Amino acid sequence: MHDPLILLHAVQAVVNAARPDTPRSGTDRVDRDRGAVSIEQVLWYAAAAVSVAVVAAIIWSQIRTTASTPVQSPSAP
């Protein structure tokens, strides 16, 4: 397989075989809209964003608490 065009067609065939709901030629049609976002997806992303914000706030408060404690100077024995 030294011909890049043959390799390209082989890769496209494998990708199309792995995703059977995609059109394989220009005349095939997909019945569902791929650009729509469901409310479930929006809620999952919102929940993920809220959880990341909560974890970041907890970590930031611990960093500020640790940073505000005084540093003890080392002393010679």
TIPA-386936 format. One record per residue: chain; x negated, y negated, z of N, C-alpha, C in turn. Coordinates in nm, 4 decimals. Example, Ala and Ser with C-alpha at 12.3 -4.5 7.8 and 13.67 -1.06 7.14 Angstrom:
# TIPA-386936
@chain->A nc1->-1.3190 nc2->0.5690 nc3->0.7800 cac1->-1.2300 cac2->0.4500 cac3->0.7800 cc1->-1.3200 cc2->0.3300 cc3->0.7800
@chain->A nc1->-1.2850 nc2->0.2250 nc3->0.7080 cac1->-1.3670 cac2->0.1060 cac3->0.7140 cc1->-1.2900 cc2->-0.0030 cc3->0.7870
//
This chain:
# TIPA-386936
@chain->A nc1->-0.0830 nc2->0.1184 nc3->0.0000 cac1->0.0000 cac2->0.0000 cac3->0.0000 cc1->-0.0871 cc2->-0.1242 cc3->0.0000
@chain->A nc1->-0.1479 nc2->-0.1501 nc3->-0.1093 cac1->-0.2316 cac2->-0.2685 cac3->-0.1193 cc1->-0.1582 cc2->-0.3853 cc3->-0.1828
@chain->A nc1->-0.0395 nc2->-0.3577 nc3->-0.2355 cac1->0.0372 cac2->-0.4636 cac3->-0.2995 cc1->0.1199 cc2->-0.5365 cc3->-0.1930
@chain->A nc1->0.0981 nc2->-0.6677 nc3->-0.1734 cac1->0.1719 cac2->-0.7388 cac3->-0.0686 cc1->0.3223 cc2->-0.7430 cc3->-0.0925
@chain->A nc1->0.3654 nc2->-0.7426 nc3->-0.2167 cac1->0.5083 cac2->-0.7463 cac3->-0.2462 cc1->0.5770 cc2->-0.6167 cc3->-0.2028
@chain->A nc1->0.5105 nc2->-0.5047 nc3->-0.2243 cac1->0.5663 cac2->-0.3764 cac3->-0.1802 cc1->0.5744 cc2->-0.3736 cc3->-0.0278
@chain->A nc1->0.4715 nc2->-0.4227 nc3->0.0379 cac1->0.4715 cac2->-0.4275 cac3->0.1836 cc1->0.5837 cc2->-0.5178 cc3->0.2343
@chain->A nc1->0.6058 nc2->-0.6310 nc3->0.1695 cac1->0.7132 cac2->-0.7222 cac3->0.2085 cc1->0.8489 cc2->-0.6545 cc3->0.1954
@chain->A nc1->0.8723 nc2->-0.5853 nc3->0.0849 cac1->0.9998 cac2->-0.5163 cac3->0.0646 cc1->1.0183 cc2->-0.4039 cc3->0.1660
@chain->A nc1->0.9107 nc2->-0.3359 nc3->0.2022 cac1->0.9199 cac2->-0.2291 cac3->0.3015 cc1->0.9563 cc2->-0.2858 cc3->0.4383
@chain->A nc1->0.8962 nc2->-0.3978 nc3->0.4756 cac1->0.9271 cac2->-0.4597 cac3->0.6042 cc1->1.0715 cc2->-0.5097 cc3->0.6058
@chain->A nc1->1.1167 nc2->-0.5694 nc3->0.4977 cac1->1.2553 cac2->-0.6160 cac3->0.4907 cc1->1.3535 cc2->-0.4998 cc3->0.5001
@chain->A nc1->1.3212 nc2->-0.3876 nc3->0.4400 cac1->1.4088 cac2->-0.2710 cac3->0.4461 cc1->1.4183 cc2->-0.2178 cc3->0.5881
@chain->A nc1->1.3066 nc2->-0.2155 nc3->0.6600 cac1->1.3078 cac2->-0.1681 cac3->0.7984 cc1->1.3879 cc2->-0.2631 cc3->0.8863
@chain->A nc1->1.3698 nc2->-0.3930 nc3->0.8674 cac1->1.4439 cac2->-0.4913 cac3->0.9473 cc1->1.5922 cc2->-0.4810 cc3->0.9185
@chain->A nc1->1.6321 nc2->-0.4685 nc3->0.7940 cac1->1.7737 cac2->-0.4578 cac3->0.7595 cc1->1.8336 cc2->-0.3277 cc3->0.8095
@chain->A nc1->1.7564 nc2->-0.2220 nc3->0.8150 cac1->1.8070 cac2->-0.0953 cac3->0.8668 cc1->1.8265 cc2->-0.1021 cc3->1.0175
@chain->A nc1->1.7452 nc2->-0.1809 nc3->1.0856 cac1->1.7565 cac2->-0.1934 cac3->1.2311 cc1->1.8751 cc2->-0.2792 cc3->1.2707
@chain->A nc1->1.9200 nc2->-0.3674 nc3->1.1835 cac1->2.0339 cac2->-0.4550 cac3->1.2117 cc1->2.1440 cc2->-0.4264 cc3->1.1103
@chain->A nc1->2.2313 nc2->-0.3294 nc3->1.1374 cac1->2.3308 cac2->-0.2910 cac3->1.0371 cc1->2.4410 cc2->-0.3939 cc3->1.0151
@chain->A nc1->2.4578 nc2->-0.4917 nc3->1.1037 cac1->2.5654 cac2->-0.5883 cac3->1.0854 cc1->2.5252 cc2->-0.7052 cc3->0.9964
@chain->A nc1->2.4022 nc2->-0.7069 nc3->0.9473 cac1->2.3586 cac2->-0.8142 cac3->0.8587 cc1->2.3823 cc2->-0.7748 cc3->0.7143
@chain->A nc1->2.4083 nc2->-0.8697 nc3->0.6286 cac1->2.4285 cac2->-0.8364 cac3->0.4871 cc1->2.2993 cc2->-0.7891 cc3->0.4228
@chain->A nc1->2.3095 nc2->-0.6852 nc3->0.3387 cac1->2.1908 cac2->-0.6302 cac3->0.2736 cc1->2.1680 cc2->-0.6891 cc3->0.1351
@chain->A nc1->2.2675 nc2->-0.7557 nc3->0.0828 cac1->2.2505 cac2->-0.8209 cac3->-0.0468 cc1->2.3292 cc2->-0.9510 cc3->-0.0455
@chain->A nc1->2.3185 nc2->-1.0269 nc3->-0.1517 cac1->2.3866 cac2->-1.1548 cac3->-0.1579 cc1->2.5375 cc2->-1.1415 cc3->-0.1685
@chain->A nc1->2.5878 nc2->-1.0248 nc3->-0.2113 cac1->2.7321 cac2->-1.0075 cac3->-0.2281 cc1->2.7998 cc2->-0.9576 cc3->-0.1016
@chain->A nc1->2.7239 nc2->-0.9009 nc3->-0.0065 cac1->2.7846 cac2->-0.8546 cac3->0.1190 cc1->2.8245 cc2->-0.9734 cc3->0.2045
@chain->A nc1->2.9232 nc2->-0.9526 nc3->0.2899 cac1->2.9742 cac2->-1.0611 cac3->0.3721 cc1->2.9861 cc2->-1.0142 cc3->0.5167
@chain->A nc1->2.9477 nc2->-1.1010 nc3->0.6082 cac1->2.9648 cac2->-1.0718 cac3->0.7500 cc1->3.0931 cc2->-1.1390 cc3->0.7950
@chain->A nc1->3.1797 nc2->-1.0625 nc3->0.8639 cac1->3.3118 cac2->-1.1133 cac3->0.8995 cc1->3.3113 cc2->-1.2050 cc3->1.0212
@chain->A nc1->3.2084 nc2->-1.1999 nc3->1.1023 cac1->3.2113 cac2->-1.2842 cac3->1.2212 cc1->3.1188 cc2->-1.4038 cc3->1.2055
@chain->A nc1->3.1471 nc2->-1.5074 nc3->1.2799 cac1->3.0681 cac2->-1.6292 cac3->1.2753 cc1->2.9488 cc2->-1.6137 cc3->1.3688
@chain->A nc1->2.8281 nc2->-1.6243 nc3->1.3167 cac1->2.7091 cac2->-1.6065 cac3->1.3984 cc1->2.6696 cc2->-1.7353 cc3->1.4706
@chain->A nc1->2.7290 nc2->-1.8495 nc3->1.4378 cac1->2.6900 cac2->-1.9749 cac3->1.4983 cc1->2.7711 cc2->-2.0109 cc3->1.6224
@chain->A nc1->2.8733 nc2->-1.9338 nc3->1.6521 cac1->2.9593 cac2->-1.9664 cac3->1.7656 cc1->2.8930 cc2->-1.9268 cc3->1.8968
@chain->A nc1->2.9178 nc2->-2.0061 nc3->1.9997 cac1->2.8679 cac2->-1.9764 cac3->2.1334 cc1->2.9882 cc2->-1.9501 cc3->2.2217
@chain->A nc1->2.9873 nc2->-1.8381 nc3->2.2917 cac1->3.1008 cac2->-1.8054 cac3->2.3774 cc1->3.0873 cc2->-1.8760 cc3->2.5115
@chain->A nc1->3.1987 nc2->-1.8865 nc3->2.5808 cac1->3.1981 cac2->-1.9489 cac3->2.7127 cc1->3.1154 cc2->-1.8658 cc3->2.8095
@chain->A nc1->3.1116 nc2->-1.7349 nc3->2.7884 cac1->3.0309 cac2->-1.6475 cac3->2.8747 cc1->2.8827 cc2->-1.6814 cc3->2.8623
@chain->A nc1->2.8360 nc2->-1.7057 nc3->2.7401 cac1->2.6962 cac2->-1.7432 cac3->2.7214 cc1->2.6653 cc2->-1.8761 cc3->2.7882
@chain->A nc1->2.7572 nc2->-1.9709 nc3->2.7772 cac1->2.7376 cac2->-2.1013 cac3->2.8399 cc1->2.7293 cc2->-2.0863 cc3->2.9912
@chain->A nc1->2.8172 nc2->-2.0053 nc3->3.0482 cac1->2.8167 cac2->-1.9858 cac3->3.1931 cc1->2.6909 cc2->-1.9138 cc3->3.2397
@chain->A nc1->2.6420 nc2->-1.8179 nc3->3.1618 cac1->2.5171 cac2->-1.7489 cac3->3.1984 cc1->2.4001 cc2->-1.8466 cc3->3.1982
@chain->A nc1->2.3923 nc2->-1.9301 nc3->3.0968 cac1->2.2832 cac2->-2.0281 cac3->3.0923 cc1->2.2964 cc2->-2.1303 cc3->3.2044
@chain->A nc1->2.4176 nc2->-2.1711 nc3->3.2360 cac1->2.4371 cac2->-2.2649 cac3->3.3461 cc1->2.3983 cc2->-2.2017 cc3->3.4790
@chain->A nc1->2.4352 nc2->-2.0761 nc3->3.4993 cac1->2.3982 cac2->-2.0063 cac3->3.6232 cc1->2.2472 cc2->-1.9901 cc3->3.6327
@chain->A nc1->2.1829 nc2->-1.9604 nc3->3.5220 cac1->2.0365 cac2->-1.9472 cac3->3.5226 cc1->1.9711 cc2->-2.0811 cc3->3.5539
@chain->A nc1->2.0242 nc2->-2.1888 nc3->3.4976 cac1->1.9668 cac2->-2.3214 cac3->3.5237 cc1->1.9843 cc2->-2.3616 cc3->3.6698
@chain->A nc1->2.1007 nc2->-2.3316 nc3->3.7266 cac1->2.1242 cac2->-2.3646 cac3->3.8678 cc1->2.0324 cc2->-2.2837 cc3->3.9575
@chain->A nc1->2.0150 nc2->-2.1555 nc3->3.9276 cac1->1.9279 cac2->-2.0732 cac3->4.0114 cc1->1.7825 cc2->-2.1176 cc3->4.0014
@chain->A nc1->1.7387 nc2->-2.1571 nc3->3.8834 cac1->1.6016 cac2->-2.2086 cac3->3.8689 cc1->1.5859 cc2->-2.3379 cc3->3.9473
@chain->A nc1->1.6859 nc2->-2.4240 nc3->3.9433 cac1->1.6790 cac2->-2.5501 cac3->4.0177 cc1->1.6754 cc2->-2.5253 cc3->4.1682
@chain->A nc1->1.7515 nc2->-2.4278 nc3->4.2163 cac1->1.7519 cac2->-2.3961 cac3->4.3593 cc1->1.6164 cc2->-2.3416 cc3->4.4031
@chain->A nc1->1.5616 nc2->-2.2495 nc3->4.3257 cac1->1.4303 cac2->-2.1936 cac3->4.3597 cc1->1.3235 cc2->-2.3024 cc3->4.3554
@chain->A nc1->1.3287 nc2->-2.3895 nc3->4.2570 cac1->1.2309 cac2->-2.4990 cac3->4.2481 cc1->1.2433 cc2->-2.5934 cc3->4.3670
@chain->A nc1->1.3652 nc2->-2.6215 nc3->4.4105 cac1->1.3851 cac2->-2.7094 cac3->4.5261 cc1->1.3305 cc2->-2.6461 cc3->4.6535
@chain->A nc1->1.3517 nc2->-2.5170 nc3->4.6696 cac1->1.2984 cac2->-2.4474 cac3->4.7874 cc1->1.1464 cc2->-2.4499 cc3->4.7878
@chain->A nc1->1.0868 nc2->-2.4191 nc3->4.6745 cac1->0.9399 cac2->-2.4186 cac3->4.6657 cc1->0.8851 cc2->-2.5594 cc3->4.6868
@chain->A nc1->0.9504 nc2->-2.6597 nc3->4.6279 cac1->0.9027 cac2->-2.7973 cac3->4.6429 cc1->0.9117 cc2->-2.8434 cc3->4.7887
@chain->A nc1->1.0187 nc2->-2.8061 nc3->4.8583 cac1->1.0301 cac2->-2.8451 cac3->4.9991 cc1->0.9230 cc2->-2.7774 cc3->5.0838
@chain->A nc1->0.8893 nc2->-2.6544 nc3->5.0527 cac1->0.7820 cac2->-2.5872 cac3->5.1266 cc1->0.6470 cc2->-2.6518 cc3->5.0968
@chain->A nc1->0.6255 nc2->-2.6920 nc3->4.9745 cac1->0.4998 cac2->-2.7591 cac3->4.9396 cc1->0.4894 cc2->-2.8922 cc3->5.0135
@chain->A nc1->0.5976 nc2->-2.9696 nc3->5.0171 cac1->0.5943 cac2->-3.0993 cac3->5.0868 cc1->0.5737 cc2->-3.0806 cc3->5.2363
@chain->A nc1->0.6369 nc2->-2.9782 nc3->5.2940 cac1->0.6198 cac2->-2.9523 cac3->5.4369 cc1->0.4758 cc2->-2.9146 cc3->5.4677
@chain->A nc1->0.4183 nc2->-2.8289 nc3->5.3862 cac1->0.2801 cac2->-2.7871 cac3->5.4068 cc1->0.1844 cc2->-2.9030 cc3->5.3833
@chain->A nc1->0.2138 nc2->-2.9866 nc3->5.2874 cac1->0.1250 cac2->-3.0988 cac3->5.2568 cc1->0.1302 cc2->-3.2069 cc3->5.3645
@chain->A nc1->0.2397 nc2->-3.2158 nc3->5.4369 cac1->0.2508 cac2->-3.3205 cac3->5.5384 cc1->0.1910 cc2->-3.2802 cc3->5.6738
@chain->A nc1->0.1547 nc2->-3.1555 nc3->5.6900 cac1->0.0913 cac2->-3.1154 cac3->5.8164 cc1->-0.0508 cc2->-3.1685 cc3->5.8206
@chain->A nc1->-0.0947 nc2->-3.2137 nc3->5.9362 cac1->-0.2312 cac2->-3.2690 cac3->5.9441 cc1->-0.3375 cc2->-3.1606 cc3->5.9299
@chain->A nc1->-0.4483 nc2->-3.2008 nc3->5.8728 cac1->-0.5590 cac2->-3.1079 cac3->5.8518 cc1->-0.6503 cc2->-3.1177 cc3->5.9740
@chain->A nc1->-0.6872 nc2->-3.0050 nc3->6.0294 cac1->-0.7768 cac2->-3.0032 cac3->6.1443 cc1->-0.9211 cc2->-3.0090 cc3->6.0932
@chain->A nc1->-0.9953 nc2->-3.1013 nc3->6.1460 cac1->-1.1343 cac2->-3.1148 cac3->6.1050 cc1->-1.2163 cc2->-3.0022 cc3->6.1682
@chain->A nc1->-1.3049 nc2->-2.9458 nc3->6.0898 cac1->-1.3895 cac2->-2.8405 cac3->6.1492 cc1->-1.4875 cc2->-2.9011 cc3->6.2488
@chain->A nc1->-1.5135 nc2->-2.8288 nc3->6.3528 cac1->-1.6093 cac2->-2.8776 cac3->6.4524 cc1->-1.7226 cc2->-2.7768 cc3->6.4687
@chain->A nc1->-1.8378 nc2->-2.8274 nc3->6.5008 cac1->-1.9538 cac2->-2.7402 cac3->6.5187 cc1->-1.9423 cc2->-2.6656 cc3->6.6523
@chain->A nc1->-1.9880 nc2->-2.5443 nc3->6.6581 cac1->-1.9773 cac2->-2.4692 cac3->6.7839 cc1->-2.0750 cc2->-2.5181 cc3->6.8902
//
